[in-house]
Structures are given as C-alpha cells and as structure tokens.
Amino acid sequence: MNEGRRDARRQVLEVAAELLEQGGSGAVSTRAVAAAAGITAPALYRMFEDKDGLLAELAAYGFETYLAEKREALALTPDDPVADLHRGWDLHVDFGLRHPAFYVLMYGTVHPGRRPPAADEAHALLVDLLSRTADAGRLRIPVTRAARVIHAATTGATLALIGEEPSHQDLAVSTRLRDTVIASVTTDAPAPSGPDLASRALALDAALHAALAAGPSAANPGVPLRETEAALLREWLQRLAD
C-alpha cells in the first residue's frame, strides 16, 4: 500500500473512531462513515470490504492507541515489576472507562485466532512484565498461566465497570480485585539470602521461554537443547514451582 492510500485509510479510521466514541458501534455504518469522511461508499468498500472489515480495523486502531499510552506510562514508573503490574492494571481499566465503546469492540467481540498484531503486542507487554517478576524471584506460578489470570481478571473488571452507570462505577472494586489477583500470582520480595526453590525455578523457566522465543542469532547462538529437551526441562521447572 502506497503512502497516499495509507494516509487516506488512516483518516477514515480517525473519522470512524469519532463516530464510535460518540455513538457506539451502531453509529459506525458504512454510509455514516463514508459521509463523515467525505468519500463515496464504493471507495470505503475498496478500503475495508464491508462493515465487519471496518470494525476489525477499528479494533486494531484501538489496540494501537492503548498500547502507545501504556508503554509511555509504564516508562515513567519505578523499575519494580510488581509495582508495574499494579500500574498496568490501573492503566488498562482507565483506558476502558475513557473509551468504553472502543474497549467493548476490542475485548467484547473477540474472535479466536483473529487478534490484530497490536493486541498481540499488548499481551506481550504483560508477559514481559511477568517475566521480569519471575526474574526477580517474585512469581508464584508460570508466566503463561499468570498472564491468563491477570488478563481474564482485568478484562472482566473493566467490562463490569463499563456495564454500570457512570455514577455507580466504583473503582474501589477494581482496586480490591487487582490487589487480590496480583497477590495470588506474586510473592513478597525475597529475603537477603535469595529466593526459594520455586521462585528460582520460575525465574529459570521465564529465562528459557524468552530465549526460545527469541531464537538463535549471530550474537546469541540460542539454547543448546532440542525442542523436546527444552519442553521437558520447562515441565520439570514448572513442577518444582508448584
């Protein structure tokens, strides 16, 4: 796609985003978007094929906005992975309450296997925070399982709050759930003598997972294990952590 077409597509998405914020997904008809963008309906169809294609692109646009905000905010927090988990939860909920129509489109209309790349990047950001927590010896369960727990809890909390009248939204509910969930997957700071066996196992599992995901390179030859050997080692490490 050339730069001109890319810019035109972006402008249409910005117009559609305004309609979505103002009136929800029901306001994002192809006719309304085309009229607001000053283009013809056939031109819109050439860009997005149909309304479903437009909504999918809008969800991706929302994830990009969310990811940019979260990366910027987390860059300002102290280098404490558990504190970052708390901060990341609050940022997630805050985005959803500021952009409810976008959030429902992003998380309430999920299709298995059809997440936009920015959604995968947002998930990878959570996995990275949890990997840092494991490296610090402060994670109780494997990174993958912890990511699922936190994702399910934050999404559920945000959708529940969005479903309430603004005057009845109680952020203390989100805070209590945040503290309970994060406490269930993390531990207190390790003693000066060092983390226990379970924390060490999780830290090594997180490091092995990251190395396998990165793959070999000229600077890093990678993990000197066969795929089956690495899988077996990760299983043993996760057993030690249970």
Buried (B, 14 or more C-beta within 10 A) or exposed (E): EEEEEEEBBEEBBEBBBBBBBEEBBEBBBBEBBBBBBEBEEEEBBEBBEEBEBBBBBBBBBBBBBBBEBBEEBBEEBEEBBBEBBBBBBBBBBBBBBEBBBBBBBBBBEEEEEEBBEBBEBBBBBBBBBBBBBBBBBBBBBBBBBBBBBBBEBBBEBBBEBBEEEEEEBEBEEBBEBBEEBBEEBBBEEBEEEEBEEBBBBBBBBBBBBBBBEEEEEEEEEEBEBEEEEBEEBBEEBBEBBE
